[in-house]
Amino acid sequence: MHPPDLAARDLILIHGAWAAAWVWDDLLAPLRQAGFRPHAVELPGNGHGAHGDQDAGLDDYERTVLALLDTLPGPVGLVAHSGGGVTATRVAERAPERIAGVAFVAGMMLPSGTGFADLTAPLKADDPAAAGIVPHLLWNEARSASRVPPDAARRFFFQDLPEAAARHAAGRLTPQPEKARAAVPVWSAERFGRVPRLYVEALRDRSVVPAAQRRMQALVPGARVVSLDTGHAPQVAAPAALAEVLADFFQPPAGTG
């Protein structure tokens, strides 16, 4: 049984680096069928939405999500993929009284004051594959933004999709502002730390590798953990299965089906 305050009808879906709201498209219908109202947010700086060309950082991401949160009633659930986990952490720290829970989908559930590069450094010493996509990134001249070559995106993000679908998804990725990608969350046990959490493991993830996912769970304990046999993007590869997991965590209020 879930505590009564965990029930949430509205879910804010927060995409990760190089992606945009489109990465949640296949998940929207299953979530609606489960009784939720999903809201796929468009973070600034990724070439999409009203502020797509902004040189955005974590503060801009936080403000974008908080502005959407302010328009929604009742407790709201946050669903964060990959680097979107840092934004979700900041939002839950800022407004824990509004957040029913946070679901990290192969997400960066980082200790306060720790960046993802810091977290994976000891893992890379044992297994270079823990570096994920980073060695394959292409940078602009100022190194202020990076992009993912399509072939690397297919191999590291979408390897469990049919070839045509993987090529389509890889082709939709856009440059990512580095000051947002490399952001470090700062949070307190009294605020973010009291928000219920779910960690959805992606067992075939080549970007946030399983060892990194398990290390985050060990360093930020207390999350419920569910595993899916997918690559880095379960919302694209297995949307029905992910929707079922999210529905079990964010119990929709009675009568919302």
Disulfide bonds with the S-S distance in Angstrom:
none
